[in-house]
Amino acid sequence: MKIIKTLFSLLALLLILGSCNSKKKVETNIIHERPNVLFIAVDDLNDWIGVLGGHPQAKTPHMDRLAQRGVLFSNAHCQAPVCNPSRASVMTSLYPSTSGIYFLNPDITESPVASKNIVMPKRFQKEGYNVFAAGKIFHNGKGINETHIPNYAGQFGGFGPMPEKKISTYPGHPLWDWGVYPESDEQMPDYQIASWAEKRLAKKQEQPFWMGVGFYRPHVPQFAPQKWFDLYPLESLQLPSTKTEDLNDVSSYGIDITRLNHVSPTFEWVTGNKEWKTLVQSYLACVSFVDDQVGRVITALDNGDYGKNTYVVLFSDHGFHLGEKERFAKRSLWEDGARVPLIIIGPGIPKGKVINKPVQLLDIYPTLLELTNLKPDSKHEVNSLVPLLMNRETEWSHYARTCFGPGNYTIISERYRYIQYNDGSEEFYDHEKDPQEWYNSISNVDYADIIAQHRLQVPQERYKILGQGSTGHESYEATEKKKTRLD
């Protein structure tokens, strides 16, 4: 009888220990579960979102709420004010001056330097992540997203749908059009991309995932259904703050590089044809439309199984002018061309934090590696933002840098913007006293030491321009030829 009781006691003890071990194993898996990444790219979005205050009437409730859930970098900048080089920088963590990718072509695969770096989606795939994406993540050239992104779901219509005839009277490039079109949100590619994301986030994932969601608006053509235009009645719409003769203290080279051979409407055409308000209205309508799609994706994440274990990064590839500096579109080194929204949320990241330290889009890649406990890549040229994410007061001596072709650079610190052009001309702005960059202070002796510090950040090694034939290539070449004639 004693032997039987002893055996029962041992069996009970083994069952208890087994149960404890099983429970411990489950808890360990939960604790060490690998975090996911939701990577949201918005095309041509400047600081016209509520939390950045770029336009006082901008209605972006979803992006505003997203910023309240994590960290908003209020002084973030792209590395080139054009889609292709900006996105190439994000995905390789290399400056254009290193890769030679300055303009709308070539692809990363055609750069002898950039092609040696493993792009972000493939690095995460290599680390055991399930990688998938839709929309505009890399530049929109034929087969580019398919080349770099495993399980790419497609463009869902890209910049479409397009009306049979232009809505606006602008006679230029076919993509430069704006107005109410089409009838419903469901016809818009961005709506369909958000729907794809909702379905993917509802599915059971067997591996940690890296998910890319690339929205096309507010890139031209600036089309959106009527309800988004109704948010911004023309009679009460405010235009951006501008200054007459704002360009008087800018060099001819600085003006030419933002105008020669560009495809966007000129300031003279827009004002002469009384289209300024309609352009501002269409841009804001597109911003609010894409904000709604962002909201749908975040709601799907929250309602699914992965909301508590996913890092979300939302950014835009560059800024956009709506009349500031007497120009429209991107391709400038001023604040409106280079500054972008950047929001990061996720497990362990403080909520409602705003950081004004200068940061760059190519900081995103090393940041995500650190957040997901992956080894850093020694080929990356920049810094993880994790120290800033976790402690706003941390020492941060880094600058941000944007270029538009070799020799044309802007250097951004926490308070100042310095611009150097390839002809040697310069600009300098004190954002504390001149947030709209109306007064070029390059000759002010009070700033001499600060300007000298910014000059030191301009790269002296500059890879040759790769590719040919895009608007950026042609603008740069035309400006250089004019400079040579004047010399």
N, C-alpha and C positions, 0 to 999 in steps of 0.2 A: 504493500500500500504506500509506504514512504517513497519507494522508487517511482511509482506512478505519479504521486504528488510532485515530486522533484522534476519529473519530465514535463508535467503540465506547467510548472512554474518557469522552467527554461523556455518552453514554447511560447508562453505569454510574453516573457522578456524579449525573445527574438522578434515577436510580432510588433511589440512597442518600439524596439530599436529600428526595425524596418520601416515602420510608419514615420518615425522621426527623421530617418535618413531620406525617405521619399519627400517628406515635407521640406526638409532642408534643401534638397536638390531643386525643387520647384521654386523656392524662394531665391536661391542662388541664380537660377535662370532669369528670374524677373529682374533682379538687381543688375545683372550683367548683360541684359538684353541690349543688343547693338542698336543705336539710334538710327532713325531714318532721316532722309533729307528731302525736303520739298523745295524745289528751286524754281522761283517764279520770275520770269523776265517780261518786262513791259517795254514796248518799242517807242522811242522818241518821247518819253515822258519827262518833262522838266520838273521844276519845283512847284507846279500848280496843283498841289494837293493840300488839303486843309492843314495838316500838321507842319508843313513847311512854309505856309503862308505866302507862296509865290503869287497867287491871285486871290484877292479878298472874297471873291464869290465862288471859288471852286468848291464843289460838293463831292467829297470822297469819303463817305462815312466808314466804308469797310477798311480802306487803307489806314484811316485815322485810328480805328479800333485796333488794327493789327499793331500799329506803333505803340499803343498803350499797353499791349501785351508783352512787349520786349524792349529792344533798344533801337532808337532812331538815330542814325548818323546824319546830322544836319549839315555836315561839311564834307560830303562824299563827292568824288569826281571820277569821271571816266578817263581812260588813257588816250582816247582819240574820239573826236566828236563826229564819228561816222560808224555805222552799224558793224561792218565787217572787222575792222581793226579793233574796235572796242570789245567785241565778243571773242575775238581771237585772244586778246589779252586776258580776259576773264578765264578762258578755258585752258590757257597754258601758263598763266601767271608770268608772262613776259611783256616787257614794254615794246611798243612798235619800233623804237630805235634799236632794239635788240633783234627783233624778228624780221624787220624789213616790211612788215604788213602795215602800211599806213592808210590805205584807201579801200575801196569796195572790192578789190581783188589784189592778190590771189588768195586761195585757201591756205590753211595751215600746212597742208601736205606739200605745198610748193615752196615753203620756206625752209632752207637748209638748216636753220637754227630751230624754228618752232616745231618742225616735224620730229625733232628728237625728244620733245617733251610729250609725255603721255597726257592727253586731254582729260579733263575732270570726269566725264561720264565713264570713260574706259578705266581710269584709276579705281573708281568705286566698283566697277564690275570685277576688276582684278582682285579686289579685296573681298569678294564674295557677295556683293550687293546685286540685287535684281534691278537693272537699270532700264528705264523706259521714259519716253517723253513724247510730246506733241507740240506743234506750233513752231514759232521762231525761237530757237535756242542758239544755234550758230547762225551765221548769215544765211540768207535764203537762196543761195545759188543752187543750181541743179545738183541734187545728190549729196550736198554737203552735210546736212543733218543726218541723212541715212549713213554716211560714211563714219561719222564720229559718235553716233548714239545707237547703242544696241536697242532693239525693239522700238524703233521710232514709228509712231503711229500716223504721221503725215501732217500736212499743212492745213487740212480742212478748208481749202479755198484761199489761204494766204491773205492777200490784200483785197480780195473780192468781198462781196459781189460788185460788179461794175455795171452801171447803166449803159444803154446803147449809145447815148450821147452825153457829153460832159454836162454837169449841172451848172458849174461856174462858167464865166466868160473868159477865164484865163486861157490863152492860146498855146501855152507851153507844154511841158512834159505831161503825158497822159495820167501819171499818178498824181499830179498836182491838180486835185479837184476837191470840192467840199460842198456839203449841203445835206439835206434830209434824204436818206436812202439807206437801206430798203425799208419795207413796211414794218417788219417785225425783228425782234432780237434773234429769233430762231434762225433767221437767214444769214446771220453774221458768223464768220469763221470763229471769232473769239467765243461766241456763245457755245458753238459746237465743241470747241476745245475744252471749255469748262465742263460741258456735259460728259465728255470723255474722261476728264479728271474725276468727276463725281463717281462714275462707274468704277474706275480703277481703285479709288480709295475705299469703295464698299467691298472690294474683293478681299478674300483671305490671302495674306502674303506668307509664303513659306520661308522667305529670306528677308533680311533688312532691305529696304529699297532706296534708290536715288531716283526721284521723279522730277522731270522737267516739264514745266508748263509755260509756253512762250506765247504771249498775247501780241497781236499786230497793231492794235490801236493804242495811242492816237496817231501813229504813222499815217502819212497821206496814202490814199485819198481819205480825207477826213469825213467819212460817212457814218451816220448813226440814225436809227429810227427817230421819229418825230418826238416821242416822249422825252428824249434826252435833250433835244433842243429847247423843249418847253421849260426846262429848268433855268434857262438863261435868256429871258426876253431881251430883244435888242434894245428896246427903249430904256431899260435900266442897266444895261451891260456896261461895265467899266473897262476901258482900255488900259494897257500897261502904262506905267509912268515912264515918260520919255522926256528928253531935253532937246530943245532946238539947237542945231549945230553941235550935237554931241560928238561928232567925229573930227572936230577942228583940231583936237590935240592928239589925234592918231595919225601915224605915218601913212604915206601913200601905199607902202607895202602892206601894212596892216589892214587897210581898206580893200586893196586889190585881192588879197588872199581870201577874203570873204565875199567877193563879188564876181571876179572875172570867170567867165564860162560856167557859172552856176545855173542850175535849172529852176530854182524857185523864183516866184514873182519878186520883182524889185519893190523897194519901198515906194518908189515913185509910181509904179503901176498900181499898187494896192491903194495908196491914198488918192491917186488920180481917178480910179474907178470906184471909189467909196466902198472898198471891200474889207477894210480893216476890222470893223465890228463883226462882219459875217465870218471872217477867218478866226477871230477870237472865240466867237460863239461855237463854231464847228469843232474847234480844238477842245474847248471845255466840255462840249456834249460827248465827244469821244472819250475824254478822260473819265467822266462820270459813268459812261457805259462800261468801260473796261474795269473801273472800280467795282461795279456790280458783279462782274465775272470773277474778280478776285474774291469777293465775298462769298460767292457760291462755292469756290474751291475750298476756302478755309472752313466754311460750314460743313462741307462734306468730310474734311479731315477731322473736325471736332466730333462729328456724329458717328464716326467709325471707330475702329479699334486702335488707331495709331496717333491720335491727337496728343497724347501725353508723352510720346516718345519720338517726336519728330522735330527736327530743326527746320524752320522755315526761313528762307532768304528771299526777300523781294527787292528788286532793283530795276533801274532803267539803264539802257546802254549808253545814253548821252542826253543832253538837254535839247532845247528847242527855242528859237526866237519867235516872238509874235509881235515884232515891231521895235523891240529894244535894239539900240545901236543901228536903227534904220535898216533893219533886215528881217527876213523870215527864214525859217528852217534851221538847220544845224550848222556844222562846219565852221565853228568859231572857237577861239580860245578864251572868250570872255565868260563870265559867270553863267550867263543864260545858255551857252553852248556846252559847257563842261560839267556843271553841277547836276547831280542826280539824286533821286530818292534811294535810300538803302536802309532796309529794316531787317532785323534778325530777331527771331523769337525761338524759344525751345526750352527743354528741360535745364534747369539751373541758371537760366539767363534772367537777370532782374527785369521787372516790369516797369514800364513808364519812364524809362531812362532816355535822356537826350544827350548825345555826345557831340561836341563841336570841334573835336580834334580833326585835323585833315586826314582823311582816309581815301583809299582808292578801290576801284572795282577789282583790280587784280589781287587785292588782299582777301577776296572771298574764298578762293581755292585753298590757300594754307589755313584759313580760319576753319573751314569745314573739315579739313583733315584733323586738326587738333580737337575740334568738338566731338568728332566720331572716334577719337583715340587711335588714329592712323598715323604712321610715321611721316614726318615732313619730307618734302622733296627738295634736295639741295639745289636743283636747277631753278626753283622759284626765286624771283628777284625781290620779293617784298616780304611783308610781315603778317603774321596771324593777328587778328583783331581780338582774340580771346582776352588778353590783359585789359583792354578797354571795356569789353563786354562785362567783365567781372568787377572792374574797379575803375570808375570814371576818373579818379584822381591819379591814376598811374602815370609815370613819366612817359612822355611820347614826343620824341624829338624828330619824328618823321614829317616829311612834306608830301604833298600830292603833286602829280605831274601829268600834264596832258600835252599832246603834240598834234600838229596837223602838217605832216611832212617833215623831213629832217631839217633842223634849223629853226623851226617854229615851235616854241615851247611856252607853256604857262606853268609857273610854280606857285603852289598854294600853301600857305601856312594857316594858323588859326585865325589870324586877323587880316592878312595881306594877300594880294594877288600880284605877281610879277610876270610880265610877258616879254619874251625876246623873240624877234623875228629874224629871218635868215639874212636880212640886209643890215643887221646890227641895231635897228631901231627897237625901242623899248617902251613899255607902259608899266605903271605901278599904281595900285589902288589900295587905299586904307578903308576896309569894309566897316570899321567902327564909325568913321566920319563920312564915308561915301559908299553906302551899301549898293547903290545902283551903278557904280563905276562910271560916273559922269566926268570925273576930274582926274586926268592923268598927272600923277605927282612924281614922275620920274626925275624931274629937275629940282625937286624940293630937297635942299641940303639937310633938312632935319631927318630925312629918311636914308641918308647915304649909307650908314652902316647896315641897316636892315636890308636895303636893296643889295648890297654886296653879299650878304649871307644868302639871299635868294639866288643870286647869280651863280653861286657855287654849286647849286643843285642842277644846273643845266648840264645834260650829258655831253661829253666831248666826243665819245665814240658813237657813231651813227651808221647803222646799216643802210646800205643803198636801197632805193625805192624798188620794190618788187611789183610786178604786174604792170598793167597799162590800160588806158582808154576810159577809165571811169571819170565821173565828175571831179573827184578830188585830184586825180592825176592831171587832168586838163587844167584845172584851176591853178594848181601848183606850178605847172609848166608855164602857163601864161604869165603868172606873176613873176617868175624867175626871168623870163624873156624880157619883160618890161623893165625889170631891175637892171638887166644887162645893158639894155638900150640907154637907160638913163645914166649908167655909169660911164 
